[in-house]
Structure formats: C-alpha cells, structure tokens
C-alpha cells in the first residue's frame, strides 16, 4: 500500500469545523509536502476547484496548477498528482504545462482527470458545464489531445470539441509515453471513459466490500480491451487516529454534527450533477470525498488492520485526509505505517 494525501488547499476537510489550524497558503502546503517526504508518503493530490468547496465559496483556496508547479520546485521524491478539469482548460496548453512541470520535477507529475460537477463554479469562472454524458465525451477528446501532444512530433486532431492543427510540443514529458492519468467515476459513462483512456482508477471512500466490487469490475472491463491493465487503484479516506477507540469516536461525533454553514454550498450540485452509486447523506458530506465510509477511525492497531483488508481486495493507494494536517500526518506515519508493514509481513510469512 502506498500512502498519499490530499494537499490542504481549502484550509481543511471538515465542513462543520471553522478553523482547523491548516491555512490555505502555499507556505503551509510546502511545509506539509516537504514533511510528508520525510515521513514516507508517496503522493500528494492537488484538487482543482476555483471556489472553496469545504469552507464556503467566499473563503480562500489555492489554484491547483500553479501550486503543483511550485511544489515541483521544492520537493525531490513525492508524486504530484494535479487534478485537471477539461471544462476549464485548453488541452494543448495543458499538455504543454504538464510536460513543463514533469520536466521540473524529473518525472513526478501525474494527472487526476475530473469531469466536474459544480455548476455554480462554472458560471462564476466561465467554465464549460454541460449534461453529464457530454462532459465525458469532452473528457475523452481532451485526453486524446493530451496524449497526442505528448507522443507525436507533429499532432493534428479534429473532434467535436477540439481542433488542433499541426501542433508541436517540446520538450516532451520525462515520463513515456505519458504521465499517469488517474480518474474516478461511478456512472457507466465515467467508467467506460476510464477503461478506454486512463491509466489508473481512483475512488471516493467506500467500505471494503464496495471497493472490492469496484476493483474487480474495473479489472474485468479493462481485460476486455487491448489496453494494459490499470496500474493503480486508489481511494480517498479521512483518518481519525487516537490512543483509544473512545477518543476517536468522540472526534467523529464532533466533526459530523451538522450545523448551518456555507461549506455545504456545493452539496446539491455534487449529489444532483453526478451519477453516484451510493446515496450521499448530509452527514457523509461533512467530510470531503466520502472520507468516512472506509472507517479509518480508532486506534493505530484498528486502522492498520482495516488498511490490510483494503490491500487484500486490490487497493494499492490511499489518498488520505487529516485534521489538523501536519500533526495528524505525523501521527499516522509514526503510529500506523509501521503496523501496516508489520501486519503485511505477518500475512506473507503465513
């Protein structure tokens, strides 16, 4: 299992806690990522939203791609997974930006392709926001242009959404044939896009049984194509690690007690504009990306046992959220990571 984390670009992950002591500044993000490299984390996911989806649209948030470029220059090992949403980008320019950051980082940039769900943000930022299936049709063409620009000396493309004529891109990315393209999706159209065009599958938080079913389905579907197997299966999860289970459950109760807050501004769009497999309750939305469903809540031993269960059903990347970020990431690295390794070795030896 690789341990990654969401970069705290919104000032936190909790919609019911006003101040999580993790400011949405580049200085704090840099401190988090540089510390994470020392503690053994593999990946940071830089979400892309022009409005703050956690604390409310009126609050500060960092822009994803300039942040990713900044982090590439001040890190040495960590994978920088930058989210990209086709409705807000020119694919040829995005290919150029990605190649540049991949060069800056010596091959550490990956992309999380997101087809978008927040209609209000698109209205405010002049993004292209259409019906669900058309968003995925655009995503397919967007990826075609990315890959074409990265791999062809001269690239021409004529599609429904994009028209590229005799384009040249140099230097190419360090990674060949292309930086890893992660994507998530639960609708039929979303899954088909991933199977056809992407390299790895990332999921919202789910139970072991839900993740087992999704991993098996996507492996089967991918095997029916001529594409190589999906290279990774990742999942978002929020961690509450405490010395006792009682302490962890008290924290869980605190963060899921829903109050009237602007952090729920995107709830209606998230649940109505996306085709989700699980019905989302307001309490689930109190933490980003269904992070509580994996139930990584309890003592280090309980959490390590749970992670091994996910590993056994095919999950190989956890994209974790913590609050406050630095303190809880350090606790997880110190108290949970060694136990996971110990349990894995125990399973292998038997």
C-alpha positions in Angstrom: 0.0 0.0 0.0 1.2 3.5 -0.9 0.2 6.3 1.4 -0.8 9.6 -0.3 -2.6 12.6 0.9 -4.8 15.4 -0.3 -3.0 18.8 -0.2 -4.8 21.1 2.2 -5.7 23.8 -0.4 -9.0 24.7 1.2 -7.9 25.2 4.8 -9.3 21.9 5.9 -11.6 18.9 5.1 -14.3 19.4 7.7 -17.4 21.4 6.8 -18.6 21.6 10.5 -15.3 22.9 12.0 -14.5 26.6 11.2 -10.8 26.7 11.9 -8.7 23.6 11.5 -5.3 25.3 12.0 -4.2 24.5 8.5 -4.2 27.8 6.5 -4.8 27.6 2.7 -1.4 29.2 1.9 1.5 28.0 -0.3 3.8 28.3 2.7 1.7 25.8 4.7 1.3 23.5 1.7 5.1 23.5 1.1 5.7 22.6 4.8 3.2 19.8 4.6 4.6 18.2 1.5 8.3 18.6 2.5 7.4 16.9 5.8 5.5 14.2 4.1 8.5 13.3 2.0 10.5 12.7 5.2 7.7 10.7 6.8 7.3 8.2 3.9 4.2 9.5 2.0 4.3 8.7 -1.8 1.8 11.1 -3.4 0.0 14.4 -2.9 -3.3 15.1 -4.7 -3.8 18.7 -5.6 -7.5 19.2 -6.1 -8.7 21.7 -8.7 -11.6 24.0 -7.7 -11.7 27.7 -8.2 -14.1 28.1 -5.3 -13.6 26.8 -1.8 -15.9 23.7 -1.6 -15.1 23.0 2.1 -15.3 26.2 3.9 -17.6 28.0 1.5 -17.1 29.9 -1.8 -16.2 33.2 -0.1 -13.1 31.7 1.6 -9.6 31.4 0.3 -8.4 28.4 -1.7 -5.2 27.7 -3.7 -5.1 27.3 -7.5 -4.1 23.7 -8.4 -1.6 24.0 -11.3 0.5 27.0 -10.1 0.6 25.2 -6.7 1.7 22.0 -8.3 4.5 23.8 -10.2 5.6 25.5 -7.0 5.8 22.2 -5.2 7.7 20.5 -8.0 10.5 23.0 -7.4 10.7 22.5 -3.7 10.4 18.7 -3.4 12.6 15.7 -4.5 10.7 12.4 -4.3 6.9 12.8 -3.9 4.5 12.2 -6.8 2.5 15.4 -7.5 -1.0 14.5 -8.8 -2.6 17.6 -10.2 -6.3 17.5 -10.9 -7.5 18.9 -14.2 -11.0 19.5 -15.4 -11.5 19.7 -19.2 -14.2 22.4 -19.0 -11.7 24.9 -17.6 -8.7 24.1 -19.8 -7.3 24.1 -23.4 -6.0 20.6 -23.8 -3.0 21.5 -25.9 -1.9 24.2 -23.5 -2.5 21.8 -20.6 -0.3 19.2 -22.3 2.5 21.9 -22.5 2.1 22.9 -18.9 2.1 19.3 -17.7 5.2 18.5 -19.8 7.0 21.5 -18.2 6.1 20.5 -14.7 7.1 16.9 -15.4 10.5 18.3 -16.5 10.8 20.5 -13.4 10.1 17.5 -11.1 12.1 15.0 -13.1 9.1 12.8 -13.9 6.9 13.2 -10.8 3.8 14.9 -12.2 0.7 12.8 -12.7 -2.9 14.0 -13.5 -6.2 13.3 -12.0 -8.8 13.9 -14.8 -12.1 15.2 -13.3 -15.1 15.8 -15.5 -16.5 18.3 -13.0 -19.8 18.6 -11.1 -20.2 22.1 -9.7 -22.4 24.1 -12.0 -22.2 27.3 -9.9 -18.4 27.4 -10.1 -18.6 27.0 -13.9 -21.0 30.0 -14.0 -18.7 32.2 -12.0 -15.5 31.2 -13.8 -16.9 30.8 -17.3 -16.2 27.1 -17.4 -17.9 24.8 -19.9 -20.6 22.8 -18.0 -22.9 20.5 -19.9 -25.0 17.5 -19.3 -23.3 14.6 -17.6 -22.6 12.3 -20.6 -21.4 15.2 -22.8 -18.9 16.1 -20.1 -17.4 12.7 -20.5 -17.4 12.9 -24.3 -15.4 16.1 -23.9 -13.0 14.4 -21.4 -12.3 11.6 -24.0 -11.3 14.1 -26.6 -9.3 16.1 -24.0 -7.2 13.0 -23.2 -6.8 12.2 -26.9 -5.2 15.7 -27.3 -3.0 15.3 -24.2 -1.6 12.0 -25.4 -1.2 13.1 -28.9 0.7 16.3 -28.0 2.9 14.2 -25.6 3.8 11.5 -28.1 3.7 12.9 -31.6 6.3 15.1 -33.2 3.5 17.0 -35.0 -0.1 16.5 -33.9 -3.4 17.2 -35.7 -6.8 16.5 -34.2 -10.3 17.2 -35.4 -13.1 16.3 -33.0 -16.4 17.5 -31.8 -14.9 19.8 -29.1 -11.3 20.4 -30.1 -9.4 21.2 -33.3 -5.6 21.1 -33.3 -3.6 21.6 -36.5 0.0 20.6 -36.9 0.9 21.3 -33.3 4.4 20.8 -31.9 5.2 20.3 -28.2 8.8 20.2 -27.0 10.2 19.3 -24.6 8.1 16.2 -24.1 7.4 14.9 -20.6 10.1 12.9 -18.8 7.6 10.0 -18.4 7.0 8.0 -21.5 4.6 7.5 -23.2 2.8 9.9 -20.8 2.4 10.9 -17.2 0.0 8.6 -15.4 -3.6 9.6 -15.9 -5.8 8.8 -12.9 -9.6 9.3 -13.0 -12.6 8.4 -10.9 -16.2 7.8 -11.9 -19.2 5.8 -10.9 -21.5 6.3 -13.8 -21.5 3.9 -16.8 -20.1 6.7 -19.0 -17.5 7.6 -16.4 -16.2 4.0 -16.1 -16.1 3.5 -19.8 -14.0 6.6 -20.3 -11.6 5.4 -17.7 -11.4 1.9 -19.2 -10.7 3.4 -22.7 -8.5 6.3 -21.9 -6.9 6.4 -18.5 -4.1 4.5 -16.6 -5.4 4.2 -13.1 -8.7 4.4 -11.1 -9.3 6.4 -8.0 -12.5 6.2 -5.9 -14.3 8.1 -3.2 -14.3 6.5 0.2 -16.1 3.1 0.4 -16.4 0.0 2.5 -14.1 -2.9 1.9 -17.0 -4.7 0.1 -17.7 -1.7 -2.1 -14.1 -1.3 -3.1 -13.6 -5.0 -3.7 -16.6 -4.9 -6.1 -15.4 -1.8 -7.9 -11.8 -3.1 -8.3 -13.0 -6.5 -9.6 -15.4 -4.8 -12.1 -12.8 -2.4 -13.5 -10.2 -5.1 -13.8 -12.6 -7.3 -15.7 -13.7 -4.5 -18.0 -10.1 -3.4 -18.7 -9.2 -7.0 -19.6 -11.7 -6.9 -22.4 -9.8 -4.1 -24.1 -6.3 -4.0 -25.8 -5.1 -1.6 -23.1 -2.6 -2.6 -20.5 -4.1 -3.4 -17.0 -4.9 -0.4 -14.8 -1.7 0.5 -13.0 -3.2 1.5 -9.7 -6.4 1.5 -7.6 -6.7 4.4 -5.1 -9.3 5.5 -2.6 -9.9 8.7 -0.6 -10.2 8.3 3.2 -10.3 10.5 6.2 -8.3 9.3 9.2 -9.1 9.7 12.9 -6.3 8.1 14.9 -6.3 8.2 18.7 -4.9 6.3 21.6 -8.3 4.8 22.4 -11.3 4.0 20.3 -13.5 6.1 22.6 -11.4 9.2 21.9 -11.6 8.5 18.1 -15.4 8.1 18.3 -15.8 11.4 20.2 -13.9 13.2 17.5 -16.1 11.5 14.9 -19.2 12.7 16.6 -17.8 16.3 16.8 -17.0 16.6 13.1 -20.2 15.0 11.9 -22.6 17.2 13.9 -24.1 19.2 11.0 -24.6 22.9 11.6 -25.7 25.6 9.2 -22.5 26.5 7.3 -21.6 27.8 3.8 -19.4 24.8 3.4 -22.5 22.9 2.2 -22.9 25.3 -0.8 -21.9 22.6 -3.3 -23.9 19.7 -1.8 -26.9 19.9 -4.1 -24.7 20.1 -7.2 -22.5 17.2 -6.0 -25.5 14.9 -5.5 -27.6 16.0 -8.4 -25.0 16.7 -11.2 -23.0 13.5 -10.6 -24.3 9.9 -11.1 -23.2 8.4 -7.8 -23.5 4.7 -6.9 -24.2 5.4 -3.2 -26.8 7.8 -2.0 -25.0 10.6 0.0 -26.4 11.9 3.2 -25.7 15.3 4.6 -23.6 13.7 7.4 -21.4 11.9 4.8 -20.8 15.3 3.2 -19.4 16.7 6.5 -16.1 15.3 5.4 -14.7 15.7 1.8 -15.0 12.9 -0.7 -17.0 10.4 1.4 -13.8 10.0 3.5 -15.6 8.5 6.5 -17.0 5.5 4.7 -13.7 3.5 4.9 -13.9 3.8 8.7 -10.3 4.5 9.3 -11.3 5.6 12.8 -9.9 4.2 16.0 -6.6 3.1 17.5 -3.4 2.6 15.3 -4.0 -1.1 15.5 -7.6 -0.9 14.4 -6.7 1.4 11.5 -3.8 -0.8 10.4 -6.0 -3.9 10.4 -8.5 -2.1 8.3 -5.9 -1.0 5.7 -4.7 -4.5 5.3 -8.3 -5.5 4.5 -8.3 -3.0 1.7 -4.9 -4.1 0.5 -6.2 -7.7 0.3 -9.0 -6.7 -2.1 -6.7 -4.9 -4.5 -6.4 -1.4 -3.3 -2.8 -0.1 -3.5 -3.0 3.7 -2.9 -4.7 5.6 -0.1 -5.3 9.3 -0.6 -5.7 10.4 3.0 -7.2 13.5 4.7 -6.3 14.6 8.2 -7.2 17.5 10.5 -5.1 19.3 11.6 -2.9 18.1 8.7 0.7 18.2 9.9 0.1 16.9 13.3 -2.1 14.0 12.2 0.0 13.1 9.2 3.0 12.8 11.5 0.9 10.6 14.0 -0.2 8.3 11.1 3.3 7.9 9.8 4.7 7.2 13.3 2.0 5.0 14.7 0.1 3.4 11.8 2.5 2.9 8.8 4.9 0.6 10.8 1.9 -1.5 11.9 0.7 -1.9 8.4 4.1 -3.1 7.3 4.3 -5.5 10.3 0.9 -7.0 9.6 1.7 -7.4 5.9 4.9 -9.2 6.7 2.9 -11.4 9.1 0.4 -12.3 6.4 3.2 -13.1 3.9 5.1 -15.3 6.3 2.0 -17.4 6.9 
